[in-house]
Amino acid sequence: MKQVIAGLIDSALKTLIENGTLPDDVQPNIMVENTRDKSHGDYASNIALTLAKPARCNPRQLAEKLVAALPQSDNLTRTEIAGPGFINFFISEASTSSLLTTILEQKENYGRNNEGAGRKVQVEFVSANPTGPLHIGHGRGAAVGDCLCRIMDANGWDVTREFYYNDAGQQINNLALSVQARCKKLTPDDASWPADGYRGDYIIELADSFMRGDTVESEDQSFTGTKNADDLEAIRHFAVAYLRREQDLDLKAFAVDFDVYFLESSLYEEGKVERTVQTLIENGYTYEDGGALWLRTTDFGDDKDRVMRKTDGGYTYFVPDVAYHLDKWQRGFECVLNEQGADHHSTITRVRAGLQALKADIPQGWPDYVLHQMVTVMRGGEEVKISKRAGSYLTLRDLIDEVGRDATRYFLAARKSDSHLTFDIDLARSQSADNPVYYIQYAHARVCSIFRKLAENNRTWDIETGKAALSALELDSEKNLIINLGRYPEVVKNAADAREPHQIANYLRDLAGDFHTYYNSEKTLVDDDNVRNARLTLAVAVRHVLANGLDLLGVTAPEQM
């Protein structure tokens, strides 16, 4: 409806330009907002205030001219001018009927759009080092990243989900040495235990599996333990495969899938890192100093230049990142979203600088980043930190096992990602209005229960009967629900534009609240056929929108609770 009203305003502006009220070069920014007080209409625009200066006209007088120039529309009953020049719009019964009809006809497609026009977007998320089970921070990344994929898909983008495995470097060496130590029956108390070794019980399980000669299979590789505790290279390959399989299981429990698993090691094996470095050298953006190779990232806005190749000959961590993102660009991704922890903030400038220095026609500011802050898990008012299996941190699977997948996904995605998140286990387990995911799912289940009762009373409802009765929706609470339903497509678009899945969660909680209030105050299965059928139609529309929104969060819409 906002788009409809914006279109009417745009037509009126063109009329005012043609008659000389507004100059030809005016560039209006048409804003249509929901009103807080419904006595002031359903929607309002401040367009007359923003254009008063170029029109050389009092804002209220300009508002009067705009209203007079508005085309006739069955969607509006009237317009009013308020205050210094706000224009208030009152929507018609025909408009509300049209919206509910649209929802009932489009069903699961309501709210989807073609904004992306099939363009390619890659979302990289989780991308955890294969050195242990996924922790809660990874879980937040998984929830936000997967929701971003779902939302971008709903906006018409061709989405590729990608997991980047850091299977090279010192952390993997530390993992291999830790498993080798366990294979040799050493413990962290032994003097020869690796200085930066991993200590969780999962390392014992891993070592035992290797020494049994087990074969482990992850999404894209298989490896068999050699039972040789001195074969460090075999232990390294086995450990990476084993823990990748464990992470696969974590992600499956979380209902998260990927299209591509990209190995950091492949960048070295295929010479992509070396070619990237050579291109940067040839383009004149590097220099030698102190035995190290530096990149002039200050040429691209960084606060200081960065070391690319250390004095020992090894590359710093952002160099393979540059090579990796060049590969993404060469794969044709117009848009790339990297969902990562906030600790990656420092890499953004240098990766973008490296990409610009390649002179590969990559746009400035590419790729996009969505960074999430840390998660604190609470139970009984106390912080939960330790998992026996992982050792030093609580795993994602621990949380799923305790509160369920739906609650875990919702809570991890429902807060703005750059805000610190406190995950209250007790709240997530509660069956009350204070638990937002329960509150939203219960609204969906309530609609389903209405139709079970309808069948028990030997009554029926169908879409055509419902549409014919919509004039019976006369209550303010019904009108508010309909207006809220009409906001959903805009919320889906805004969530994609802002890269903010929590907007969907906030909207669903508001919609569920409006429905619960309506349900508790107004009986649906009344004797009057028209009123009953109209209210059933409204309830069905609410059910569709709740289910659609929950699906974008990867949360189920139960029919019974």
TAFENVEN-V124225 format. One line per field, one symbol per residue. burial: 1 if it has 9 or more other C-alpha atoms within 8 Angstrom, else 0. A space follows every 50 residues. Layout:
burial->???
This chain:
burial->00001101111110111000011000000101001000001111111110 11011010111111111011000011001010001111111100111011 11110010011111010011111111110110111111111111111111 11111111111111111000011111111111100100000011001011 11110111111011011100011111001001011111111111111101 11110101001111101100011001101110101110000111111100 01001111110000110111111111011000101111111101000111 11111111000100011111111111111000010110011011111111 00111111111111111001101111011100001011111111111111 00011000000000111011101000011111111101101111110001 11111111101111110110000100000111111111111111111111 11111111100
